[in-house]
């Protein structure tokens, strides 16, 4: 870590690329974060000029917050759970609807050390990206990170989310 840096260098570099690329293409982004707790937004706001790119971020940690702030339907949470492609799609769509951004990325997962199940072990993280005006199914991805540590899972999830924000 360089002196005075808030986040690791690889995250800082990636966030800088995201800000520069989106600023160059005139795109604004919105985030809907659960297990990353605002880390993706924090990474972007470390970069000077990020105000041209980051429109807003939602940290919807509880199921109630996902429903109230992002309009995630209760039946999605009850049927598929908060850590599901269906849930992050709904989170990303809700973030886009409740913002003026062009692209939304949503993240939800099991960072541990508790909360894992056989179907969704610790390290399971789901991502979705929705682009305004784009028809069809949004991009969704399920990743299983090695359950090394809570911090490590959150760090890896932050990197993945930033990569999804590259145009």
C-alpha positions as CSV (number, residue, x, y, z in Angstrom):
1,X,0.0,0.0,0.0
2,X,1.4,3.4,-1.0
3,X,1.6,5.9,1.8
4,X,-1.7,7.5,2.5
5,X,-3.7,5.1,0.3
6,X,-7.0,4.0,1.7
7,X,-7.3,0.8,-0.4
8,X,-4.8,-1.6,-1.9
9,X,-3.0,-0.5,-5.0
10,X,-4.7,-3.0,-7.4
11,X,-8.1,-1.7,-6.4
12,X,-7.0,1.9,-6.6
13,X,-5.6,1.3,-10.1
14,X,-8.7,-0.4,-11.3
15,X,-10.9,2.3,-9.8
16,X,-8.8,4.9,-11.7
17,X,-9.4,3.0,-14.9
18,X,-13.1,2.8,-14.3
19,X,-13.4,6.6,-13.6
20,X,-11.3,7.5,-16.6
21,X,-13.0,5.2,-19.0
22,X,-16.5,6.1,-17.9
23,X,-15.7,9.8,-17.9
24,X,-14.3,9.5,-21.4
25,X,-17.6,7.9,-22.6
26,X,-19.8,10.2,-20.6
27,X,-21.3,7.4,-18.6
28,X,-22.6,7.8,-15.0
29,X,-22.7,4.7,-12.7
30,X,-24.7,3.7,-9.7
31,X,-24.0,0.9,-7.3
32,X,-26.2,-1.3,-5.2
33,X,-23.9,-2.9,-2.6
34,X,-24.7,-5.5,0.1
35,X,-21.7,-7.6,1.2
36,X,-19.2,-5.0,0.0
37,X,-20.8,-2.4,2.3
38,X,-19.9,0.6,0.1
39,X,-16.3,-0.5,-0.7
40,X,-16.9,-0.2,-4.5
41,X,-18.2,3.4,-4.1
42,X,-15.4,4.1,-1.7
43,X,-12.8,2.9,-4.2
44,X,-14.3,5.2,-6.9
45,X,-14.5,8.2,-4.7
46,X,-10.7,7.8,-3.9
47,X,-10.1,8.9,-7.5
48,X,-10.0,12.6,-8.3
49,X,-12.7,13.4,-10.8
50,X,-15.0,10.6,-9.7
51,X,-17.9,13.0,-9.3
52,X,-18.2,13.1,-13.1
53,X,-18.8,9.3,-13.0
54,X,-20.3,8.1,-9.7
55,X,-23.9,9.2,-9.6
56,X,-24.8,7.5,-6.3
57,X,-24.5,4.3,-4.3
58,X,-26.9,2.3,-2.3
59,X,-25.7,0.2,0.6
60,X,-28.7,-2.1,1.1
61,X,-27.4,-4.6,3.7
62,X,-30.7,-5.8,5.1
63,X,-33.5,-7.5,3.1
64,X,-35.7,-4.6,4.2
65,X,-33.3,-2.1,2.7
66,X,-33.2,-4.0,-0.6
67,X,-37.0,-3.9,-0.7
68,X,-37.5,-0.3,0.5
69,X,-34.7,1.4,-1.3
70,X,-34.4,-0.6,-4.5
71,X,-37.8,-2.2,-4.9
72,X,-36.6,-5.8,-4.7
73,X,-39.8,-7.9,-4.5
74,X,-40.3,-9.9,-1.3
75,X,-41.1,-13.0,-3.4
76,X,-37.6,-12.9,-4.9
77,X,-36.0,-12.8,-1.5
78,X,-38.3,-15.5,-0.2
79,X,-37.9,-17.7,-3.2
80,X,-34.3,-17.3,-4.2
81,X,-32.7,-15.5,-1.2
82,X,-30.7,-12.3,-1.0
83,X,-27.6,-14.0,-2.4
84,X,-29.1,-14.9,-5.8
85,X,-28.8,-13.7,-9.4
86,X,-32.5,-12.8,-9.3
87,X,-32.0,-10.6,-6.3
88,X,-29.0,-8.7,-7.7
89,X,-30.8,-8.2,-11.0
90,X,-33.7,-6.7,-9.1
91,X,-31.2,-4.6,-7.0
92,X,-29.4,-3.3,-10.2
93,X,-32.7,-2.5,-11.9
94,X,-34.0,-0.7,-8.8
95,X,-30.7,1.3,-8.5
96,X,-31.0,2.4,-12.2
97,X,-34.7,3.4,-11.7
98,X,-33.9,5.4,-8.6
99,X,-30.9,7.3,-10.1
100,X,-29.9,9.2,-13.2
101,X,-27.1,6.8,-14.0
102,X,-26.5,5.0,-17.2
103,X,-25.2,1.7,-15.8
104,X,-25.9,-0.1,-12.5
105,X,-23.9,-2.8,-10.8
106,X,-25.2,-4.8,-7.8
107,X,-23.4,-7.1,-5.4
108,X,-24.7,-9.5,-2.8
109,X,-22.9,-12.3,-1.1
110,X,-21.8,-14.4,1.9
111,X,-18.6,-12.8,3.3
112,X,-18.5,-15.0,6.4
113,X,-17.3,-16.2,8.7
114,X,-20.9,-17.3,9.4
115,X,-24.0,-17.4,7.2
116,X,-22.9,-19.9,4.6
117,X,-25.1,-22.9,3.7
118,X,-24.4,-26.0,1.6
119,X,-25.9,-24.3,-1.5
120,X,-24.4,-21.0,-0.8
121,X,-21.1,-21.5,1.1
122,X,-19.1,-18.6,2.5
123,X,-17.4,-16.9,-0.5
124,X,-20.5,-17.1,-2.7
125,X,-21.0,-13.7,-4.3
126,X,-23.4,-12.7,-7.0
127,X,-23.2,-9.7,-9.4
128,X,-25.4,-8.1,-11.9
129,X,-25.0,-5.2,-14.4
130,X,-27.9,-3.4,-16.0
131,X,-27.4,-0.8,-18.7
132,X,-30.1,1.8,-19.2
133,X,-32.1,1.3,-22.4
134,X,-30.6,-2.1,-23.0
135,X,-33.2,-4.8,-23.7
136,X,-33.1,-8.4,-22.7
137,X,-31.6,-10.1,-19.7
138,X,-29.1,-8.2,-17.7
139,X,-25.7,-9.6,-17.1
140,X,-25.5,-11.8,-14.0
141,X,-22.7,-13.8,-12.5
142,X,-22.2,-16.1,-9.5
143,X,-18.7,-16.4,-8.2
144,X,-17.3,-18.7,-5.5
145,X,-14.3,-17.1,-3.9
146,X,-12.0,-19.1,-1.7
147,X,-13.2,-18.5,1.9
148,X,-9.9,-17.2,3.1
149,X,-11.2,-14.3,5.2
150,X,-14.1,-11.9,5.3
151,X,-11.8,-9.1,4.2
152,X,-10.4,-11.1,1.3
153,X,-13.8,-12.0,0.0
154,X,-15.0,-8.4,0.2
155,X,-11.8,-7.3,-1.6
156,X,-12.2,-9.8,-4.4
157,X,-15.9,-8.9,-4.8
158,X,-14.9,-5.2,-5.0
159,X,-12.5,-6.0,-7.8
160,X,-15.1,-7.9,-9.7
161,X,-17.7,-5.2,-9.4
162,X,-15.2,-2.6,-10.6
163,X,-14.4,-4.7,-13.6
164,X,-18.1,-4.8,-14.4
165,X,-18.1,-1.0,-14.5
166,X,-15.5,-0.9,-17.3
167,X,-17.3,0.1,-20.5
